[in-house]
Amino acid sequence: MGSLFPNDPAAPAGLDVMIKFRASTTGEQDGNKIIDWSITIGDQTLSLRDAPRALRWRVGEPVRISLRFANDAPIMPRADPDNPYLEVSRKTAVFRFEGPWALLDMLQLMRANELSDARNSLLKLEVPVQADERDPTSRARPVRVFVGITLSEPGKTTALTWPSYFPERAPILER
């Protein structure tokens, strides 16, 4: 947490986030129906076809993971009233996290603990789907995909360790 609020005002604040889309294809369910993957942190976006690079997250910046289903896929995402972080628009499902601790909230809520280790988190994204009206014979089982996330201090490549115990409440920020 020290890199989020550095003592030196000249030091960069935040966390660098490395992303790996389709991080566990063996555990996927219909992941091949998703044609476009992207993550947006603040005003920075990284897509599946982009060269790998770290995105910098700062306290208060929102985080979005977008999954666009292929136009010819026989399924399409549907909203889930039990998941306040999932938004759906036609063929696109977006997991949106906002608030001062958006990145940490996302990691804590979506992390597949059984598939992650202390330095690399594997996020499990499950999207309810419905049969596309063009193909009434299609199955509508949820789509399950995985995104790998590694955190490091700004400008460094050594992965930070994700705690085995995480506080129930975030500290209050006073400005």
C-alpha positions in Angstrom: 0.0 0.0 0.0 3.0 2.3 0.4 3.2 2.9 -3.3 -0.4 4.3 -3.3 0.7 7.1 -1.0 4.5 7.7 -1.4 6.3 9.9 1.1 8.3 11.5 -1.7 6.0 13.9 -3.6 8.1 13.3 -6.7 7.6 9.5 -6.6 4.8 8.1 -8.8 1.7 7.0 -6.8 -0.3 4.0 -7.6 0.2 0.4 -8.8 1.3 -0.9 -12.1 -1.1 -3.6 -13.4 0.0 -6.3 -15.9 -2.9 -8.1 -17.7 -3.1 -11.4 -19.4 -6.3 -12.1 -21.2 -7.5 -15.7 -21.6 -5.2 -16.7 -18.8 -6.7 -20.2 -18.4 -8.2 -21.5 -21.6 -8.5 -25.0 -20.1 -10.9 -23.6 -17.5 -13.0 -21.6 -19.9 -16.5 -22.3 -20.9 -17.4 -20.8 -24.3 -14.6 -18.3 -24.1 -14.1 -18.7 -27.8 -17.4 -16.8 -28.3 -15.7 -13.6 -27.1 -14.0 -11.8 -29.9 -12.7 -8.7 -28.2 -11.3 -8.2 -24.7 -10.2 -5.0 -23.1 -9.5 -3.4 -19.7 -9.7 0.3 -18.9 -8.1 1.7 -15.9 -8.7 5.5 -15.5 -8.2 6.8 -19.1 -5.8 4.0 -20.2 -7.1 1.0 -22.2 -5.4 -2.3 -23.1 -7.0 -4.7 -25.6 -6.3 -8.3 -26.4 -4.5 -7.5 -29.6 -2.3 -4.8 -28.0 1.3 -5.4 -27.1 1.6 -6.2 -23.4 2.3 -3.2 -21.2 1.5 -2.1 -17.6 -1.4 0.2 -16.9 -1.0 2.5 -13.9 -3.9 2.5 -11.4 -4.2 5.3 -8.8 -6.6 5.5 -5.9 -10.0 6.6 -7.1 -9.7 5.5 -10.7 -12.4 3.2 -12.1 -11.6 -0.1 -13.6 -13.6 -1.8 -16.5 -13.2 -5.1 -18.1 -15.1 -5.4 -21.4 -15.9 -8.6 -23.2 -17.5 -8.3 -26.7 -19.2 -11.5 -28.0 -18.8 -12.2 -31.7 -21.6 -11.1 -33.9 -22.1 -14.6 -35.3 -22.0 -16.2 -31.8 -25.3 -18.0 -31.1 -25.4 -16.5 -27.6 -25.4 -13.0 -26.2 -24.7 -11.7 -22.7 -27.6 -10.9 -20.4 -27.8 -8.8 -17.3 -27.7 -10.4 -13.9 -29.7 -8.6 -11.2 -27.5 -10.3 -8.5 -24.3 -8.8 -9.9 -24.2 -5.0 -9.5 -20.8 -4.9 -11.3 -22.0 -6.4 -14.6 -23.5 -4.2 -17.3 -24.7 -5.5 -20.6 -25.4 -3.7 -23.9 -26.2 -5.9 -26.9 -23.2 -8.2 -27.5 -20.9 -6.5 -24.8 -20.6 -7.4 -21.1 -18.7 -4.9 -18.9 -17.5 -5.5 -15.4 -17.3 -2.0 -13.9 -15.7 -1.1 -10.5 -15.7 2.4 -9.2 -14.8 4.1 -5.9 -11.6 4.8 -4.2 -10.5 1.2 -4.1 -11.9 0.0 -7.4 -8.9 -2.2 -8.4 -8.6 -3.8 -5.0 -12.4 -4.4 -4.9 -12.3 -6.1 -8.3 -9.4 -8.3 -7.2 -11.0 -9.3 -4.0 -14.4 -10.0 -5.5 -13.4 -11.8 -8.7 -10.1 -13.6 -7.7 -10.2 -17.3 -8.1 -8.2 -18.2 -5.0 -7.9 -21.8 -5.9 -6.2 -20.9 -9.3 -4.1 -17.9 -8.1 -0.9 -17.7 -6.2 0.5 -15.0 -3.9 2.0 -12.9 -6.8 -0.4 -13.6 -9.7 -4.2 -13.3 -9.4 -6.5 -15.1 -11.8 -9.9 -13.4 -12.1 -12.9 -15.5 -12.9 -15.4 -13.7 -15.0 -18.8 -15.3 -15.4 -21.4 -13.9 -17.8 -24.9 -15.1 -17.9 -26.0 -15.6 -21.5 -29.2 -16.1 -23.5 -29.7 -17.8 -26.8 -29.5 -15.4 -29.7 -32.9 -15.1 -31.3 -31.4 -16.1 -34.7 -30.6 -19.6 -33.3 -33.3 -21.0 -31.0 -31.4 -24.3 -30.6 -28.4 -22.8 -28.9 -27.6 -23.6 -25.3 -27.5 -20.7 -22.8 -25.0 -21.8 -20.1 -23.0 -19.1 -18.5 -19.7 -18.1 -20.2 -16.7 -18.4 -17.9 -13.3 -16.8 -18.7 -10.2 -15.9 -16.8 -8.0 -12.8 -16.8 -4.6 -12.8 -15.1 -3.5 -9.7 -13.1 -0.1 -9.0 -11.6 0.5 -5.9 -9.5 3.8 -4.1 -9.0 5.1 -0.8 -7.7 5.1 2.0 -10.3 7.9 1.5 -12.8 9.0 -1.9 -11.3 8.5 -5.4 -12.5 8.7 -7.4 -9.3 5.2 -8.6 -8.5 3.7 -7.6 -5.2 2.3 -10.3 -3.0 -1.5 -10.4 -2.6 -2.3 -10.9 1.1 -3.9 -14.1 2.3 -6.0 -12.0 4.7 -7.5 -8.8 3.5 -9.1 -6.2 5.7 -12.9 -6.1 5.8 -13.0 -2.3 5.6 -10.8 0.1 3.6 -9.1 3.0 5.5 -10.9 6.3 5.4 -9.2 8.8 3.2 -9.1 12.4 4.3 -8.1 15.1 2.0 
